[in-house]
Amino acid sequence: MKDKVILAGCGYLGEYIGDMLLKKRFDLSIIKVCRSVKREQFSIKSIIRDFDKEEIDLQFINNSTVIYMAPPSTISDKDDRISNFINNSKGLNINKMIYISTSGVYGDCGGKLVDEDKKVSPMTKRAKRRVSAEKQLIDYSIENNIKLIILRVPGIYGKGRLPLKRVKEREALVNKDESRTTNIIHVEDLARICTASIFLDKNMEIINVSDGNPIKTTTYYEHVYKATDTKLPKYITYKEAMNIYSEKRLSFLKESRILDVEKMKRIFPGCIKHLDSYKGIRQCLDL
C-alpha cells in the first residue's frame, strides 16, 4: 500500500505542494482536502470537508502524513477550526503532522535575530490563533505519539501573490530608514520544504523558514515597482502611514524581526532556490 499524504486546507500553497509531489514522482497516495472544489490535479484525489463543523468524517486520514494549511478560525483568540480537526481525528492513526504556522508568533522583536527558542509573544489576533493551534497540536501529538513538524513561515510571495493592486493604486511607501525589517519566502521554496518535511525523521521540530535574506518592507515594494516598470509613489513617515494604511497592513508595519534560519539550512539543505527576492519577483511575473 502506498504511503498517504493529506493536504488539509489545500489552497495556494497546497496546489504547489501537490504539483511538486507529482513532479518528483514519489510513490505516494495524495489527497487534497478543501472547503470547495479546486482544480483537478492528475492522480490526486480531492475531498470536500468543512473543518468548522463539529462533526467531520476524517476516516480517510487514517495512517497518513497530514500537512495542515487551513488558516485559523476567527471566532475567538483560540483556533477553533483546528480544535474541530483534532477532535474528529481522535481514534485515527496519524503518522505525522506538518503544520504551517507563522513567524508572527514572535511579535515585534525590534529588528533583532530570532531563533526557535525565542518565547512567543504574538501581537495580533491572527498570530495569537496560530500560537493556540501550535499548542493544541503539540499536546495532541505528545498524547498520541504523533510526529510533529511546525514550520514558522513569514510572508509568502509567488505568482498571483504580489501586491500589484497596491502598486497600481500607487499607495505611499514608508521612508526606508523608518521601514521595518521583514522576512519572505517564495512559494516554490516553501513547497520544497513542506515536501522534504514528509520524509524528515524527527519526532518533534519547530523550524523557522525564509529565504534567509531579511528585507525592509519598503525595499520589497520597490522591487515590485521596478519589476513592473511602474514609477515609484511618494514616500511618507511611519507616523503618516499609521493614519492611512489598512489595519491589516499596519499589523505588519508594527513588527520587525530577522528570522534565524540556521536550523532550516541544516535540516533542508538546498531547498531555497530563490535567494534574490527581486529575481524571484520577476520570475513571478514571467519577465
C-alpha positions as CSV (number, residue, x, y, z in Angstrom):
1,M,0.0,0.0,0.0
2,K,1.3,3.5,-0.9
3,D,2.1,5.9,1.9
4,K,-0.6,8.6,2.1
5,V,-0.2,12.4,2.2
6,I,-3.2,14.6,3.1
7,L,-3.1,18.2,2.0
8,A,-5.5,19.6,4.6
9,G,-6.9,23.0,3.9
10,C,-5.4,22.9,0.4
11,G,-5.2,26.3,-1.1
12,Y,-2.4,28.4,-2.8
13,L,0.5,26.6,-1.1
14,G,-1.2,23.2,-1.3
15,E,-1.5,23.4,-5.0
16,Y,2.2,23.9,-5.3
17,I,2.9,21.0,-2.9
18,G,0.6,18.7,-4.9
19,D,2.3,19.7,-8.2
20,M,5.8,19.2,-6.7
21,L,4.9,15.7,-5.3
22,L,3.6,14.7,-8.7
23,K,6.7,16.1,-10.5
24,K,9.0,14.2,-8.2
25,R,7.0,11.0,-8.9
26,F,7.1,9.9,-5.3
27,D,5.2,6.6,-4.7
28,L,2.5,8.3,-2.6
29,S,-1.2,8.4,-2.5
30,I,-2.1,12.2,-2.3
31,I,-5.4,13.6,-1.1
32,K,-6.2,17.3,-1.0
33,V,-9.0,18.4,1.4
34,C,-10.7,21.7,0.5
35,R,-13.8,23.6,1.6
36,S,-14.9,23.9,-2.0
37,V,-14.0,22.4,-5.4
38,K,-10.4,23.0,-6.6
39,R,-8.7,22.4,-9.9
40,E,-8.1,18.8,-10.8
41,Q,-4.6,17.5,-10.5
42,F,-3.7,14.2,-12.2
43,S,-3.9,11.2,-9.8
44,I,-4.6,13.5,-6.8
45,K,-7.9,12.7,-5.1
46,S,-9.9,15.7,-3.9
47,I,-12.3,15.6,-0.9
48,I,-14.5,18.4,0.3
49,R,-14.7,19.0,4.0
50,D,-15.6,21.9,6.2
51,F,-13.3,21.9,9.3
52,D,-15.6,24.4,11.1
53,K,-18.3,21.7,11.5
54,E,-18.3,20.0,14.9
55,E,-18.6,16.5,13.3
56,I,-16.4,15.8,10.3
57,D,-15.8,12.5,8.6
58,L,-12.0,12.2,8.5
59,Q,-11.6,8.4,8.2
60,F,-9.5,8.9,5.1
61,I,-6.7,10.4,7.1
62,N,-6.0,7.1,8.9
63,N,-2.4,6.0,8.5
64,S,-1.2,9.2,6.8
65,T,1.0,12.3,6.9
66,V,-1.1,15.4,7.2
67,I,0.1,18.8,6.0
68,Y,-2.3,21.2,7.7
69,M,-2.6,24.5,5.9
70,A,-6.0,25.8,6.9
71,P,-6.0,29.3,8.3
72,P,-7.3,29.7,11.9
73,S,-10.9,30.4,12.5
74,T,-11.8,34.0,13.6
75,I,-14.4,33.3,16.2
76,S,-12.1,33.8,19.2
77,D,-8.4,34.1,20.1
78,K,-8.3,30.2,20.0
79,D,-8.2,28.3,16.7
80,D,-11.5,26.5,17.0
81,R,-11.1,25.2,13.4
82,I,-8.1,23.1,14.3
83,S,-9.8,22.1,17.6
84,N,-12.6,20.5,15.4
85,F,-10.0,18.8,13.2
86,I,-8.2,17.3,16.3
87,N,-11.4,16.2,18.0
88,N,-12.6,14.4,14.8
89,S,-9.2,12.8,14.4
90,K,-9.2,11.0,17.7
91,G,-9.0,7.3,17.3
92,L,-7.4,7.6,13.9
93,N,-3.7,6.8,13.4
94,I,-1.8,9.8,12.1
95,N,1.9,9.1,11.4
96,K,3.0,12.8,11.2
97,M,1.5,16.3,11.3
98,I,3.2,19.1,9.4
99,Y,1.7,22.5,10.5
100,I,2.2,25.7,8.5
101,S,2.4,28.3,11.2
102,T,3.6,32.0,11.1
103,S,6.7,33.8,12.2
104,G,4.2,36.4,13.6
105,V,4.0,34.3,16.8
106,Y,7.2,36.1,17.8
107,G,5.6,39.5,17.7
108,D,7.7,42.6,17.5
109,C,11.4,41.9,18.2
110,G,12.8,45.3,17.3
111,G,14.6,44.0,14.3
112,K,16.7,41.5,16.3
113,L,17.7,38.0,15.3
114,V,15.1,35.4,16.4
115,D,15.6,31.7,16.7
116,E,13.2,28.9,17.6
117,D,14.0,29.2,21.3
118,K,12.6,32.7,21.4
119,K,9.5,32.8,23.6
120,V,6.4,33.6,21.6
121,S,4.8,37.0,22.1
122,P,2.0,37.4,19.5
123,M,0.7,40.9,19.0
124,T,-2.2,40.3,16.5
125,K,-5.3,38.1,16.9
126,R,-4.1,36.3,13.8
127,A,-0.8,35.3,15.5
128,K,-2.5,34.5,18.8
129,R,-4.7,31.9,17.0
130,R,-1.5,30.4,15.5
131,V,0.0,30.1,18.9
132,S,-3.2,28.4,20.0
133,A,-3.0,26.0,17.1
134,E,0.6,25.2,17.8
135,K,-0.1,24.4,21.4
136,Q,-3.1,22.2,20.6
137,L,-1.0,20.2,18.1
138,I,1.9,19.8,20.4
139,D,-0.4,18.5,23.2
140,Y,-2.2,16.2,20.7
141,S,1.0,14.8,19.2
142,I,2.5,14.0,22.6
143,E,-0.7,12.4,23.8
144,N,-1.0,10.3,20.7
145,N,2.7,9.7,19.8
146,I,2.5,11.6,16.5
147,K,5.5,13.1,14.9
148,L,5.1,16.9,14.5
149,I,6.8,19.5,12.4
150,I,5.9,23.1,12.9
151,L,7.1,25.5,10.2
152,R,7.1,29.1,11.2
153,V,6.6,30.9,7.9
154,P,6.9,34.6,7.0
155,G,5.3,36.4,4.1
156,I,4.8,34.2,1.1
157,Y,5.2,35.6,-2.4
158,G,4.7,33.9,-5.8
159,K,2.7,34.1,-9.0
160,G,-0.6,35.7,-8.2
161,R,0.7,36.7,-4.7
162,L,2.3,40.1,-5.3
163,P,0.8,43.4,-4.0
164,L,0.0,44.5,-7.6
165,K,-3.2,46.2,-6.6
166,R,-1.4,48.5,-4.1
167,V,1.3,49.2,-6.7
168,K,-1.4,50.1,-9.3
169,E,-3.1,52.4,-6.8
170,R,0.4,53.8,-6.0
171,E,0.0,53.5,-2.3
172,A,2.6,55.6,-0.5
173,L,5.7,53.9,0.9
174,V,7.2,54.4,4.4
175,N,10.6,56.1,4.3
176,K,13.2,53.4,4.1
177,D,15.0,54.5,7.3
178,E,11.7,54.0,9.2
179,S,10.6,50.9,7.4
180,R,10.5,47.6,9.4
181,T,12.6,44.6,8.7
182,T,10.6,41.6,7.5
183,N,11.2,38.1,6.1
184,I,9.8,36.5,3.0
185,I,9.8,33.2,1.1
186,H,8.9,32.2,-2.4
187,V,6.0,29.7,-2.5
188,E,8.1,27.2,-4.6
189,D,10.8,27.2,-1.9
190,L,8.2,26.7,0.9
191,A,6.6,23.9,-1.1
192,R,10.0,22.2,-1.4
193,I,10.5,22.5,2.4
194,C,7.0,21.0,3.0
195,T,7.7,18.2,0.6
196,A,11.0,17.5,2.4
197,S,9.2,17.5,5.8
198,I,7.2,14.5,4.7
199,F,10.4,12.4,4.8
200,L,12.0,14.1,7.8
201,D,12.7,11.5,10.5
202,K,12.1,13.7,13.6
203,N,9.6,13.3,16.4
204,M,9.1,17.0,17.0
205,E,10.7,20.1,15.5
206,I,9.8,23.8,15.3
207,I,11.6,25.4,12.3
208,N,11.9,29.0,11.2
209,V,11.7,29.2,7.4
210,S,12.5,32.1,5.0
211,D,14.8,32.8,2.1
212,G,17.5,33.8,4.6
213,N,17.7,37.4,3.3
214,P,15.7,39.7,5.6
215,I,14.4,42.8,3.8
216,K,12.9,46.2,4.5
217,T,9.2,46.2,3.7
218,T,9.7,49.3,1.6
219,T,12.5,47.6,-0.3
220,Y,10.2,44.7,-1.1
221,Y,7.6,47.1,-2.6
222,E,10.3,48.9,-4.5
223,H,11.3,45.6,-6.1
224,V,7.7,45.1,-7.2
225,Y,7.5,48.7,-8.7
226,K,10.8,48.1,-10.5
227,A,9.8,44.7,-11.8
228,T,6.5,46.0,-13.2
229,D,8.3,49.1,-14.6
230,T,6.0,51.3,-12.5
231,K,7.0,54.8,-11.3
232,L,7.7,54.9,-7.6
233,P,5.0,56.6,-5.4
234,K,5.6,59.2,-2.8
235,Y,7.3,58.4,0.5
236,I,5.8,59.1,3.9
237,T,6.8,58.9,7.5
238,Y,5.9,56.0,9.7
239,K,3.5,58.3,11.7
240,E,1.7,59.3,8.4
241,A,1.4,55.6,7.4
242,M,-0.4,54.9,10.7
243,N,-3.2,57.2,9.6
244,I,-3.7,55.9,6.0
245,Y,-2.7,52.2,5.9
246,S,-5.3,49.5,6.4
247,E,-5.5,47.7,9.7
248,K,-4.0,44.5,8.2
249,R,-1.1,46.3,6.7
250,L,-0.5,48.2,9.9
251,S,-0.2,44.9,11.8
252,F,2.9,44.1,9.7
253,L,4.2,47.6,9.9
254,K,4.4,47.4,13.7
255,E,6.5,44.2,13.8
256,S,10.2,43.9,12.9
257,R,12.5,40.9,13.2
258,I,15.1,38.8,11.5
259,L,14.4,35.1,11.4
260,D,17.4,32.8,12.3
261,V,17.1,30.1,9.7
262,E,20.3,28.1,10.5
263,K,18.2,25.1,11.6
264,M,16.3,25.2,8.3
265,K,19.5,25.3,6.3
266,R,20.9,22.3,8.3
267,I,17.7,20.2,8.0
268,F,16.6,21.2,4.5
269,P,19.8,22.0,2.6
270,G,19.3,23.1,-1.0
271,C,15.6,23.8,-0.6
272,I,15.9,27.6,-1.0
273,K,16.4,28.4,-4.7
274,H,15.0,32.0,-4.7
275,L,17.7,33.8,-2.7
276,D,17.3,37.1,-4.6
277,S,13.9,38.5,-3.9
278,Y,14.0,40.9,-6.9
279,K,14.8,38.0,-9.3
280,G,12.1,35.9,-7.6
281,I,9.5,38.7,-8.1
282,R,10.5,39.0,-11.8
283,Q,10.1,35.2,-12.1
284,C,6.6,35.5,-10.6
285,L,5.7,38.0,-13.4
286,D,7.2,35.8,-16.1
287,L,9.6,38.6,-17.1
